[in-house]
Amino acid sequence: MRIRIVDAFTDRPFAGNPAGVLLLDAFPPDSRLQQIAAEVNLSETAFAHPLPAGADADWALRWFTPAAEVDLCGHATLATAHVLRTTGQAGGAVRFATRSGVLSADAGEDGAIVLDFPTAPLTPVPTPPGLAAALGAQPLSVHDTGPNVGDLLVELPDEAAVSALRPDLRALAEHSRRGVIATAPATAGQGYDYVSRCFFPRVGIDEDPVTGSAHTALAPFWSGRLGGARLTGWQASARGGLVGTELRGERTLLTGHAVTVIEGQLLA
């Protein structure tokens, strides 16, 4: 069984978000998928197999953290599309059947890949008791991101406040179904429009390096405030990564590069 490690939302190795990618003939039992994801021990490992002609999609795709299966994952979808392209198994657009419906990946400019994902619905909510203490910062606003993403989106005053976060991860895990997205406008002149950091201790990820799915909520949030459908987000983790976003109503386009860094054989 061939396995690849791909750095997503970056054009250079050892940056962005690494994902495991396994292309299979069919899905083994869920317990086996979870064991592999735990062994790989990255934010997500993607498992895909081809679907027969005439199906609604070209490949079935699932994503697992080391601790759980998730409903939506951007960086591992980007990584899977990259593997399909670089191995010659997909040339143009490819459609994935997932727990969040059919998602597509197509070629962008300069070797980038463009993902077509559902836009997360944003609902303003009161700041939950204890959230500010757990995060280590006082939110300006808090939004629920709906069932597919399952996070709280927390607005902070500026980029410095996002970079300075040192949250109490154990306490933070009590505040959403998946995690917390902290975001703020970018400091002027940085070459991107907004910043974010994403904390998912509830599903076994303390801080995710670059989170495509979170940008389906960040895109409508910042498009409404900054007045542009096309924006660029910088996820300010230790590895860091750029995500291009384009809001198209109920769909959001996510653009990024990817680099394969490891390829090997799963023996067990």
Secondary structure, 3 states (H helix, E strand, C coil): CEEEEEEECCCCCCCCEEEEEEECCCCCCHHHHHHHHHHHCCCEEEEEEECCCCCCCCEEEEEECCCCEECCCHHHHHHHHHHHHHCCCCCCCEEEEECCEEEEEEECHHHCEEEEEECCCCEECCCCCCHHHHHCCCCCEEEECHHHHCEEEEECCCHHHHHCCCCCHHHHHHHCCCEEEEEEECCCCCCCCEEEEEEEHHHCEEEECCCCCCHHHHHHHHHHHHCCCEEEEEECCCCCEEEEEEEECCEEEEEECEEEEEEEECCC
